Structure formats: structure tokens, C-alpha cells
Amino acid sequence: MTQKELHNQRLVKEAQAAVLQMHTRRHFLKESAMGLGALALGSLFSSCGNKASHNPITFDPAHPLLPKLPPNVAKAKSVIYLHMAGAPSQLELFDYKPELMKMDGQDCPPSLLQGKKFAFIRGVPKMLGPQAKFAQHGQSGAYVSENMPHLATVADELSFLKAVTTDQFNHAPAQLMIHTGSPRLGRPSLGSWATYGLGTENQNLPGFVVLTSGGQNPDAGKSVWGSGFLPSVYQGVQCRSEGDPVLFIKDPNGMDRDLRKASIDAINQVNAEEYKEYQDPEILSRISQYEMAFKMQITAPEVMNINNEPQYIHDMYGTKPGKACFANNVLLARKLVEKGVRFIQLFDWGWDTHGTSADGAVDIGLINKCREIDKCITALILDLKQRGLLEETLVVWGGEFGRTPMMENREGKQNPFKGRDHHTEAFTMWMAGAGIKKGYSYGETDEIGYSAISGKVEPFDLQATILDQLGFDHEQFTFDFQGRPFRLTDTRGKVISDILA
């Protein structure tokens, strides 16, 4: 045995002894100081239930991410969800309202204000006409503004939802509502539900990957990709688009891969012994996460590296290798889908166009944000299509709510820049791929884009439709928690059948 092998063996034995000692100390404390309390809590928790008895998918805590077949026919194998955090203005992008232009600069009619809640509208605001030119595109004749010239070329691949609504007018609760089905903390996210039900095809990568851009996380923080009451192995894993994809993915100095594997084996051996004693499935999730972290050391750096893509792909997406940007994340999403990742969630921060600064104005800041996303999102649609992946990948785009047709004013005074307030009664989203109708528009707003007048869509309807394309009946797909079955769509929601091919 070489000197290095002897050294590694000694370090592993020391690690095992240290972990064992910690386990023994923890065991003593539980048995002596907390024994009776643990028994009482155990009986309480067992009455609440922690199994998915209402779910047609069997949960295997020892192998939580193994791929599973959905109970129904699925059109989508994976999902790429593109969330524009801050809420883009539909009136400058997809909801063409010439009547609103005629009202530009006029005082807002009282009927639009009475009994309504707004974030930053005080007094009588002015109406604000569309700050972009619109044209019809493709055989579908979809209206797309000049702010999205590239996306306009693939309008016939998209299905627009023109009358999406929500009941939350602040960013964090609205983001939680659209991703978890509740404006409050503690519910599992859409990506967590998907990986819980289906697992993932690549066992060397997480089933649910999150990529952020714009300099900040969304207002609701990491809760929008949390696992809530589902086992923690199903929470989103946030990766970085520059540098190491995950912090501490490299072996520290003095530790090679063999030693890292031996250390993980020692830790998981203790975890396995603890599971035998306490039967807590979260311990098995912890074991799986240690093993996944070890596998990711080899797989993740290769998959998350866009430098090995050909130049024409970089030109197509407008990527900036070595820098953090939305275009890089969009290309990474395609690479992750290719490698069998189930759910990829992109958050791009900076779409809150209140007009309090040039960056937040609908005629300046919004245009700049559109330039950051227009080319790469179009490239994603085309790239997935040419690789034969669009037929099995569901692409979703949108924000958490819309923007008002009137101009924002704070303390009754008009802002120096043109901006719009939060609006819950109407906004636009679109979907593409995986069984979604091509070149279709569903729903309609009134002549100024204030209210939905047909085809109204709630967040629950969007969630039900995504689950349907993944092969689940949203009313049957549940998880028992605190004594009752919970579902993503709570007590509402219907599949938007009109947009399904």
C-alpha cells in the first residue's frame, strides 16, 4: 500500500469515528432528554400521514428520482419555464389595443378606479397608450410588437393566453401563487411536483434545475422553487451560469475523488443506520442528495459549460460565455433538456416597469429587457425544433401579473418616466411545444386591455394544463400532509383544453 493510500485510509477512519461519535451523542440526547417528546411527536406525525396514498405514483424514498411513467398519456417529457420576474407589460408586447392609444394622456375614467386595489396609483392617473408599434405575423396573424422582432418570426409556433388573471397584486405572493398554487409560504413548487411524480431520466443530474439572471433572485426568493412538504430531494437546485455551476463542486485541496467517495460512503452508512432506527424518509432523501452531489462533480461541469458549443449556436442565441446573462441560461436549458433533466426553471429579474427611472420605463427599460431575451428565446424554439425536442418539451413564458392601461402616479403626482402599475385582471402568457396548438390565441381583453372578457385563465388553470401535458390529472395528483391530501391546484383549476392540439 502506497503512502498516499495509507494517508487516505487514515483520514477516512478519522471521519468515520467523528461521525459515529456525533451520531452516538445525538442518540444519547434523543433517548434521555427528548425520548418521551419524540414518542409523542411520532404518534402525532403518524396520524397526519406522510405517504401519497391518493397519488397513482408510488414514492420510493430509497430511489426518489428514478424515472416513472405517468398515469395518463403524456405529451411532454420535460418543461422549460421562463419567468420574467417583475411582470412585463402585455400592452407593449402582445395585447394590441388601438383604442387605448386614442385615450393616451386623458384622465383615467373613475369606473376603472372605484373599488380596485393598486400598488402605486393615487388620485386620478392619466391613461397611457401603447409605447410600441404592433404588426400581425405568420399565418396565424398574431399581433407582436416591435419590441420582439425575433419572436415574431416564430409566432406560428406559439399559443398565446391573452386573458390570464391572478388575485395577488404584490410580486412575492403573485410569484408564489403562479408557481406553488398559494400566495403563502410552505407549498411545493410546480417543478417539485413534476419531479416527485415523474423522477428524472438522468440520474447524474438533479431532476429540477433553476437558473437566475438579472442580478437578483425573484421577490419571493427560493421558496418559488422549494419542495414545501414534499421530500426535500425534489426542491429545485440552483445552478450558476458562470464559474462553477454549483458552489463547492470541486474537491478541496488534499482530497482526491477516491477520498471524497469514501467520506460520503461513511456518512451515508451512519445515515442508513439512523434510518433503520427512526424510519424517517427524509434521511433517505439526505442519502440521495449526498450521492447526487458526488455524481454531479463529473456530470455538471460538462453539461453546464457552453464554451464547447459551436460558434453558430452562440451567434444564434446571442450568448456571452464567461458572463452571467439570460441568453447563457436559455442555452443551458436546452443542454439540460438534451441530458434528460425533467424541469428547468429560468427567472430573469428586472421587469418591474413602474416608470420611477429610465430603467423602469415602458418606453426605455422594457425595450432594453426585451433586447436581452428576444433573440435567445426565439433561438430556443428553433433549436429545440431542429433537434426534434420541441415535440416533447413544453416551453412556458410569462410573469406573475400584468400592467395597468393607466400611468402610475405616486402621491397623486405623475412619475417623470412612463410606467405602469401592477395589474391583476389581465396579462399575457404563451406556451409552445409538447401538444400545444401552434399559432393560436386564447382569450380576449376589453378594448383597453383592462379586464378579461373571454377565455379567462387563472394560475390554477395554467398549472392544471402543465400537469396534464406531463400525464397527470391535477385533481388526482396529490400528497397527504397534515391529515388531508394536498394538490398543486388546491380546490380549483381546469385544463385549458382549447390550446391543446
N, C-alpha and C positions, 0 to 999 in steps of 0.2 A: 504494500500500500504506500502510495506516494505521500510526501509531506503535506501536499495540498488536500488530499483526500482525508488524511488524519485530522487536519485542521477543520475541514468542513464537518466531519463526523462529530468532533468535539463541540462545535457550535450548535449542531442540531440537538445533541444530547442536552446541552445547557438550555436551549429553547424549550425542549420538551419538559424539562424539570421545572422551568419557570412557569410555563402554562399550567402544568399539573398542580403546582403549589397554589397558583391563583385559583384554579378550579376547586381545590380542597378547601381553601379559605372561604370561597364563596359558598360551597356546600355547607360548611360549618355554620356560617351566618344564617343561611336559609333554614337549616334544621333547628337551630337553637332559638334565635331571636324572632324569626319570622315563620316558623313552622305552622302554627295554628292559623295565622293570617293567610298563608299560602293555600292551606286546605280550604278555607272559606272562600277565597277568591276563585280557586279552581272549580269549586262546586257552582259558583255564580256564573263563571265564564262558560262552563259546560252547558248551563241552561240557556245561555244566549246563543250558542251554536257557532261553529266556525267552519262548517262544511257547506259546499254548494249543492245541497240536495235538490234544489229546484233547477239546477243547471244540467243540460244534457251532456256537458263536457265533464269528464272525470278529472279531478285535480290530483296529480301525483306529486306530493311535496318533495319526494326524493329526486324527481326529474321534472321540474316545473316548466322548463322551456322546450321540452320535446315537441316537435310539430304534431298537431292534432287535426283531424278532419272536422269541419263544422257540421252541425246537424242538418243544415239545408244546403242547397246548391249555391255555391259562391261564384261571383263574377270577379271579385278582387282577391288577390293573394297578398297584396301589401298596400299601404296607404302612405302618401306624401301629403302632409297637411301644412300649408303655407299661411301662417297667421301674421297679418300686418298690425302689430301692436300699437294701439293709439287710435285706430279706426279711420281708414281712408274715406274721403268724401266720394260717395257714389255719384254726386251731381257733377263732378269733374271727370268722371271715369266712364260709367256705363249707363247711367239713367238720364237720358236726354230729355230736357224739359224746356222747349222754346217759350212756353207761356211764362216760365219763371224769368226769362230774360226780359220780357215786357214789363215785369214788375220791379226790375232792378232799381234800387235807390228809393223806392216808395216805403212809407211806413208799413210795418207789419200789421195786417188785419187783426183786431182784437180776438177774433174767433180762434186764431192759431195759438193764442197765449193762455186763454182762460182755462183754468183747471189743469194746466200742464206743468210738468216739472222739467226744469233745465238746469244745467250746471252753472252757466255763467251768463245768462241773459237777464238783464234788469231793465225796467222801464219799457219803452217802445223801440225795438230794434228796427233796422232797415232791412228790406229784402235784398238778397244778393243773387244776381243772375249767374248762370254757369260761367266759370272762368276758364273755359276751354271750348274749342270748336269740335263738333261731332260729325261723323260721317258713317254711312252704312257700309258693312264689309261682308265679303263672302256671299255664297248663295243664300245663306240664312238672312242676310240683310241686318245683322246685329249692329246696333249703334255702339261704337267705341270711340273715345275721344282722342284727340291728337297727342295726349299725354302718354298713350300706349300704342305707338305706331307699329312696333314689332308684334305685340299680342294681337293686334287687329288682323294680322296675316293668318292667324290660326283660329279665327273666330268660329269657323265651322267645326272645330273640334270641341268647343265648349258648350256647356249648358248653364245658362245664367238663371240665378234665383233673384228676381227683381224686388221681391216684397218680403225680405227677411225682417223679423222683428225680435225684440227682446224686452224684458221688463226691468232691466238694470241699466242705469244711465251713468254709473261711475265705472272707471276702467277695470279695477281689480275684480269686483263682483261680476261684471259682464264677461270678463275673460274666464272666470271660474264657471259661470253658467254655461258658456258655449263648449267648454272642454270637459266639465265634470257633471253637468246637469244640475248644479246647485250653486247659488251665489255665496255660500258659506264654505269654510274650510272643512276638510275631512273626507270628501268623496273621491273615489278613484277617477283618474282621467281617462279619456277615450282611448289613448294608446295603451294604458294599463289594462283596460277591459279587453282590448284586441289581443294582446299578448297572453293574457290569462286564458282566453278562450281558444286560441289557436297555437300558442307557443311560437316558435320561430324556426326557420329552415336551417339557419347557420348557427351551430352550437358553439362556435368560437367568437361570436359577437352578441351583444345584447339584442333582445327582440324589439326594444323600444329605444330609439336614439333621438336625442334633442340637440339642435344646433341653434345658437342665437347670434344675432348681429345687430348693428345699430348702436353699440356701446353700452347697452343695459339689458337686463332681463326684463320681461313683461312686468306690469304693475303688480300682478297677483303673485309674482315670484315663482319659486319652484313648485308651488302647490298645483300649478296648472299641468304639470307632468308627474305629479305624485301618484302613489298607489293607494292612498287612503286606507280603507280597511282590508284591501286585498293584500296578500303576502308581498313583502317589500321587494322581492325579486322582480316584480312586474312594474316597478316605477321606471320612469324614463332615465336613461343615462346621458347626462350632458357631456358632449364632446366639444373640443375646440377645433376651429378651422385653421389655426396657426400653431406652430410648435408641436409639442407632444399632444396627441388627441385627448389623452386623459392624464391628469397630474399623477406623478409618481409611477408611471408605467414602466420606467426603466429600472433595472436593478441598481441598488445603491452601491457605492464603492466597497469593494471587498466581498461582495456577494455575487456569485455566478448563478446561472439558471438552475443548475442542479441543487444548489443550496436553497434557492427560493422555493423550489418544488418540495424539498424535504421539510422546510419550515411550514409550508401550507399543509402538507400531509399531517404533520404533528399537531397543528392547530385543529384541523378537521377531525382528527382522531379523538381529541378531547370533546369537540362539539358533538360527535357521534355518541360518545358515552353520555353526555348530558341529555341528548335527545332520548336515549333509551330510558333515562330516569324520569324526565318531565313530559315527554311526548308533545313538545311544543313545535308545531310545524315551522315556526319562524326560525328555529335553529337549523332546520334543513335548508331553508332559504339562505341562511348565512353561509352554510357549507357550499351551496351552489354559487354564491357570489364570490367566494374565495377562489373557487375553481375557474369561474368565468374570468376573473381578473388575471389569473395566470395564463389562460388561453389568449386573452386579448393582448398580452405582451408581444406575441408573434403576429397575430392577425391584424389588429387595429392599426399599427403604424403603416402597414402596406395599403390597407383599404382607404385610410384617411389621408393618403398622400396623393395630391392632384398633380404633382410635378411629372409623374410618369404618363400623363395623358398627352396625346398628340396635339400639335400646335393648332390644328383646325378646330379641335374641341375647345381650346382656350379662346380662340377667336369667336367661336360660336356663342359661348356663354359670357364672354367678357370678363373672365376670371383674372384675379391678381394673386398669383402664387406667392406665399410668404406673408400675405396681409390678411387681416380679418375683414371679410366682406360678405354680403349676402350672396353674390354670384358664386363665390367659392363653396358656400354651404349648399346651394342648389345643385352644383355639380357633385358634391359629396353625397347628396341624397340619391342621385342616380346611381352612383357607385355602390351605395349601401343596398339599394333595391336589387341590383345585379347580384350581390353577395347573399341575398336571402333574408335581409332584415325585414321584419314584419311591419313596423310602424316608424316613420321618420317625421318628426315634428320640427318645423322651422319657425322661429319667432324673429321678426325684424322690427326693432323698436324705432319710434320717431315719426309716427303717422298722426299725431295729435295736432290738427290744424286749427288752433284757436285764433290765430292772427295776432298774437301778442308780440310776435317778432317776425322777421322775414323768413326764418326757417320754419315757422309755423303758419305761414300764409298759404291759402289755396292757390294763389297765382305765382308763388315763388317756391316755398318749401315743398309743397305737394309735387310740383313739377320735378324738383331735384330728387325726391324719393322715387318717383316713377322711373326716372332715368336709371336708378340703381337696380330696379327689379325687372323692367320691361324686357330687355334683351335676354336675360338668363332664364326667366320663366318660359318665354317662348322657346328658347333652346331646349329646355327640359321636355316640353311637349313633343317637339320634333325628334329629339334624341331618343326618348322612350319609344316613340312610334317606329323609328327606323330600326331599333333593336328588337322589336316585337314585344316590348314590355308594357306598352300603354294599354293593351287589351286586358292585362291582369293587374295593373297598378291604378289605384284611384287617386287622383290629384284633386285637392280641395284648396280654394283660395278665399280669403276674406278677413274681416276684422271682427271686433266684438260688438259694435253698433254702427250707426250711420252718422251723418252730419245734417244739421238743420238747413232749410232753404233761406232762412233769415240770417243776417250777420250777427255775430256775437257782440255783445256790449257788456262791459263790467261797470257796475255802479252807475248804470244809465248812460254811460259815455261810449261812443264808438271807438274801437281799437284803431290804432294808426295803420294796421295792415288788415287785409281782407281775410277773415277767418269765419269758421262755422262752429257752432256749439255741438255738444253730444246730442244724438237723436236716436230714440229707441223705436220709433214707429215705422221706419223703412230704411233698409240698406241693401246693398247688392253683394252677393257672393257668386262664385261659379265653381263647377265641378267638371272633371274630364276623365276619360278613360274608363276601363273596367265596368262595362254595362251601362254607361251613362249615354243618353241621347246626344248626338252631335248637332251643333248648330241650332240650339233650341233655347227659347226664353220662356220662363215660367213665372207667372205673377206680374202684377202691374201696380204702379202707384198713381196717385192723382196727378193732375196737370202740373203741379209744382213740386212733386216728389216728397210731399209731407206725410201722407198716410198710404198704407196698403189698401187697395180697393178690390184686388182679386189675387188668388194664389198665395195667401199669407203663409209664411213659414216661420215656425218657432225653432229655437235651438234644439228642442227635443225631436222635432221632425228631421232636422239635419242629422242628429245622432242616430235616429232610427234608420235613416236611409243608408248611412255609412255602415252600420251593423248589418243591415240587410244585404248589402253588396259583399260583405265578408262571410255571409252564410248564416246569420243569426236572426231569430225573431226577437226583437228588442223586448217584448213583453215576457218572454220565457227565459231570457238570458239573465240570470240572477245570481246573487251570492248572499248566503244567510249571514246576518250580522245583527247583534243585539236583539235576537228573538224574532226577526222577520226577514223575508227575502228582500234585498235591495236590487234595483236595476239602474242602469245609467240614465234612462229616460224617466225615472221616478214614477209618476202616475199618468203621464201624458205622452204625446208623441205619436206620429203616424208616418209611414214611409211615403215619400214624395213620389208616388208611382208614375206621375206624368213625365218625369225626367228620365225614367228607366227605358232603355232600348228594348 
